[in-house]
């Protein structure tokens, strides 16, 4: 029993931190579970982890979300930016194709390639501002990029920030766009997970509540400090991390 709580603690840290920085939470959760043979890793725990992150982003941006009622144009932009990944994600999920992507070799290559892509994007000039230049065209392009996040290792936040930087938004605004778009994405993942839980007659328990609480805690802290980080520093540290991680994964896969 104690080991299950320890494993859930580790998974909550991984989810809370990696969901909102450009390193891919799904990749890290898959790797931790497969390489460590965690017995507590399950559909119910996975849903709990995503629910925790969803609650954290809602609480952190609660004022912004309340303002959506007064700023319908921004709410519309978030919906438009989320439609591509919702549609394609649902198709991959219902067809079962999404499960063929969940392997270490795919994670290794996507971690490397999209890490390098982030490096080039982060060097783009800053000419646009969130409040002035976020248009239907820009958000739709970012939404198309976000589809790639369905591949483990790409990183949803990473690919959205990459797209934002390519479109000349600064790191902070690109990250803010990523956080806004994470709400429909996390909500969709949670709904699909809850659907599977109901179909399989699974139940939430104390361990799941523990996962939700811890994931919320680490997600909230990550959101707060990552936004502060983007105001002062480049994203190169995440690129270097991804390259090192990809190298280790290549050793595992091809040795």
C-alpha positions as CSV (number, residue, x, y, z in Angstrom):
1,X,0.0,0.0,0.0
2,X,2.8,2.4,0.9
3,X,4.6,1.7,-2.3
4,X,1.4,2.6,-4.3
5,X,1.3,6.0,-2.6
6,X,5.0,6.5,-3.3
7,X,4.5,5.6,-7.0
8,X,1.5,7.9,-7.3
9,X,3.6,10.7,-5.6
10,X,6.3,10.3,-8.3
11,X,3.7,10.2,-11.1
12,X,2.1,13.3,-9.8
13,X,5.4,15.2,-9.8
14,X,6.1,14.0,-13.4
15,X,2.6,15.0,-14.5
16,X,2.5,18.3,-12.7
17,X,5.8,19.5,-14.0
18,X,6.0,18.0,-17.5
19,X,2.4,18.9,-18.5
20,X,3.2,22.6,-18.7
21,X,6.8,22.8,-19.8
22,X,8.0,21.8,-23.3
23,X,9.1,18.2,-22.5
24,X,6.0,16.0,-23.0
25,X,4.1,14.7,-20.0
26,X,2.6,11.7,-21.8
27,X,6.1,10.6,-22.8
28,X,7.4,10.9,-19.3
29,X,4.4,9.1,-17.8
30,X,4.8,6.2,-20.3
31,X,8.5,6.0,-19.7
32,X,8.2,6.0,-15.9
33,X,5.5,3.4,-15.9
34,X,7.2,1.1,-18.4
35,X,10.8,1.4,-17.2
36,X,9.9,1.2,-13.5
37,X,7.0,-1.3,-13.7
38,X,4.8,0.9,-11.4
39,X,2.0,-1.3,-10.2
40,X,-0.1,1.8,-9.3
41,X,-0.1,3.1,-12.8
42,X,-3.7,2.6,-14.1
43,X,-6.4,4.3,-16.1
44,X,-8.0,5.7,-12.9
45,X,-4.8,7.2,-11.7
46,X,-4.0,8.6,-15.1
47,X,-7.4,10.3,-15.2
48,X,-6.8,11.6,-11.6
49,X,-3.4,13.1,-12.7
50,X,-5.0,14.9,-15.7
51,X,-7.9,16.2,-13.5
52,X,-5.4,17.6,-11.1
53,X,-3.6,19.5,-13.9
54,X,-7.0,20.7,-15.3
55,X,-8.1,22.0,-11.9
56,X,-4.7,23.8,-11.4
57,X,-5.0,25.7,-14.7
58,X,-8.6,26.6,-14.0
59,X,-7.7,27.9,-10.5
60,X,-4.6,29.8,-11.7
61,X,-6.4,31.5,-14.6
62,X,-9.8,31.8,-12.8
63,X,-10.0,35.6,-13.3
64,X,-9.2,35.2,-17.0
65,X,-11.8,32.5,-17.4
66,X,-14.5,34.6,-15.7
67,X,-13.6,37.4,-18.1
68,X,-14.3,35.0,-21.0
69,X,-18.0,35.9,-20.5
70,X,-17.1,39.5,-21.2
71,X,-14.5,38.7,-23.8
72,X,-16.3,36.4,-26.1
73,X,-13.7,36.9,-28.9
74,X,-11.0,35.4,-26.8
75,X,-13.2,32.5,-25.8
76,X,-14.0,31.9,-29.6
77,X,-10.2,31.9,-30.4
78,X,-9.6,29.3,-27.7
79,X,-12.4,27.1,-29.2
80,X,-11.1,27.5,-32.7
81,X,-7.5,26.7,-31.6
82,X,-8.7,23.6,-29.8
83,X,-10.9,22.1,-32.6
84,X,-8.1,20.5,-34.7
85,X,-6.7,18.4,-31.8
86,X,-10.2,17.5,-30.5
87,X,-11.3,16.2,-33.9
88,X,-8.1,14.4,-34.8
89,X,-7.6,13.1,-31.3
90,X,-11.2,11.7,-31.2
91,X,-10.6,9.9,-34.6
92,X,-7.3,8.4,-33.4
93,X,-8.9,7.4,-30.0
94,X,-12.0,5.8,-31.5
95,X,-10.0,3.9,-34.2
96,X,-7.4,2.7,-31.6
97,X,-4.5,4.1,-33.8
98,X,-3.4,6.3,-30.9
99,X,-2.1,3.3,-28.9
100,X,0.3,2.3,-31.7
101,X,2.2,5.6,-31.0
102,X,2.8,4.7,-27.4
103,X,6.3,3.2,-27.6
104,X,9.8,4.3,-26.6
105,X,11.2,4.5,-30.1
106,X,8.5,7.0,-31.2
107,X,9.1,8.9,-28.0
108,X,12.9,9.0,-28.6
109,X,12.6,10.4,-32.1
110,X,9.9,12.9,-31.4
111,X,11.7,14.1,-28.3
112,X,14.8,14.9,-30.4
113,X,13.2,16.3,-33.5
114,X,10.7,18.6,-31.8
115,X,13.3,19.7,-29.3
116,X,15.5,20.9,-32.1
117,X,12.5,22.5,-33.8
118,X,11.9,24.4,-30.5
119,X,15.5,25.7,-30.6
120,X,15.0,27.3,-34.0
121,X,11.6,28.7,-33.1
122,X,12.9,30.3,-30.0
123,X,15.3,32.4,-32.0
124,X,12.5,34.1,-34.0
125,X,12.1,37.8,-33.7
126,X,9.3,39.2,-31.4
127,X,6.9,41.4,-33.4
128,X,3.5,40.4,-32.0
129,X,1.6,40.8,-28.7
130,X,-1.0,38.5,-27.3
131,X,-3.7,41.2,-26.7
132,X,-3.2,42.9,-30.1
133,X,-2.2,40.2,-32.6
134,X,-3.9,36.9,-31.6
135,X,-6.2,36.4,-34.6
136,X,-8.3,33.6,-35.9
137,X,-5.6,32.8,-38.5
138,X,-2.9,32.7,-35.9
139,X,-4.8,30.6,-33.4
140,X,-5.9,28.1,-36.1
141,X,-2.3,27.7,-37.3
142,X,-1.3,27.1,-33.7
143,X,-4.2,24.6,-33.3
144,X,-2.9,22.7,-36.4
145,X,0.5,22.5,-34.8
146,X,-1.1,21.2,-31.6
147,X,-2.3,18.1,-33.4
148,X,1.3,16.8,-33.4
149,X,1.0,16.7,-29.6
150,X,-1.0,13.5,-30.0
151,X,2.4,11.8,-30.7
152,X,4.1,11.0,-27.3
153,X,7.3,12.9,-27.0
154,X,6.2,16.0,-29.0
155,X,4.9,17.9,-25.9
156,X,1.6,19.7,-26.3
157,X,2.9,22.8,-24.5
158,X,6.2,22.5,-26.4
159,X,4.6,22.4,-29.9
160,X,2.2,25.3,-29.0
161,X,5.1,27.4,-27.8
162,X,7.1,26.5,-30.9
163,X,4.2,27.6,-33.1
164,X,3.7,30.8,-31.1
165,X,7.4,31.6,-31.5
166,X,7.4,30.9,-35.2
167,X,4.5,33.3,-35.4
168,X,6.7,35.9,-33.7
169,X,4.9,36.0,-30.2
170,X,7.3,36.3,-27.3
171,X,8.0,33.3,-24.9
172,X,5.6,34.6,-22.2
173,X,2.7,35.1,-24.6
174,X,3.4,31.8,-26.4
175,X,3.3,30.0,-23.0
176,X,0.1,31.8,-22.1
177,X,-1.5,30.6,-25.3
178,X,-0.3,27.1,-24.5
179,X,-1.9,27.3,-21.0
180,X,-5.3,28.5,-22.4
181,X,-5.3,25.7,-25.0
182,X,-4.5,23.2,-22.4
183,X,-7.9,23.6,-20.8
184,X,-9.9,22.0,-23.6
185,X,-7.1,19.5,-24.2
186,X,-7.0,18.3,-20.6
187,X,-10.8,18.4,-20.3
188,X,-11.1,16.2,-23.4
189,X,-8.5,13.7,-22.1
190,X,-10.3,13.6,-18.8
191,X,-13.7,13.1,-20.4
192,X,-12.4,10.2,-22.5
193,X,-10.8,8.7,-19.5
194,X,-13.9,9.0,-17.4
195,X,-15.8,7.3,-20.2
196,X,-13.5,4.4,-20.2
197,X,-13.7,4.2,-16.4
198,X,-17.5,3.9,-16.6
199,X,-17.4,1.3,-19.4
200,X,-14.9,-0.8,-17.4
201,X,-16.9,-0.4,-14.1
202,X,-13.8,1.0,-12.4
203,X,-14.1,3.2,-9.3
204,X,-12.2,6.1,-7.8
205,X,-10.5,5.5,-4.5
206,X,-8.4,7.3,-1.9
207,X,-5.3,6.8,-4.1
208,X,-7.0,8.5,-7.0
209,X,-7.9,11.5,-4.7
210,X,-4.3,11.6,-3.6
211,X,-3.2,11.7,-7.3
212,X,-5.6,14.6,-8.1
213,X,-4.5,16.6,-5.1
214,X,-0.7,16.2,-5.7
215,X,-1.0,16.7,-9.5
216,X,-3.0,19.9,-8.7
217,X,-0.3,21.1,-6.3
218,X,2.7,20.4,-8.6
219,X,0.9,21.7,-11.7
220,X,0.0,25.0,-10.0
221,X,3.6,25.6,-8.9
222,X,4.8,24.8,-12.4
223,X,2.4,27.2,-14.1
224,X,3.4,30.0,-11.7
225,X,7.2,29.6,-12.0
226,X,7.3,28.6,-15.7
227,X,5.5,31.9,-16.6
228,X,8.0,33.8,-14.5
229,X,10.9,31.9,-16.2
230,X,9.8,32.8,-19.7
231,X,10.0,36.5,-18.9
232,X,13.7,36.3,-18.2
233,X,15.3,33.3,-19.9
234,X,15.3,31.5,-23.2
235,X,14.0,27.9,-23.7
236,X,17.4,26.4,-24.5
237,X,17.6,24.5,-21.3
238,X,14.6,22.5,-22.3
239,X,16.1,21.8,-25.7
240,X,19.3,20.5,-24.1
241,X,17.2,18.3,-21.7
242,X,15.3,16.8,-24.7
243,X,18.5,16.1,-26.6
244,X,20.0,14.3,-23.6
245,X,16.8,12.4,-22.9
246,X,16.5,11.3,-26.5
247,X,20.1,10.1,-26.5
248,X,19.4,7.9,-23.4
249,X,16.3,6.6,-25.1
250,X,18.2,5.7,-28.2
251,X,20.6,3.7,-26.1
252,X,17.7,1.8,-24.6
253,X,15.9,1.2,-27.9
254,X,18.9,0.3,-30.1
255,X,21.3,-1.4,-27.7
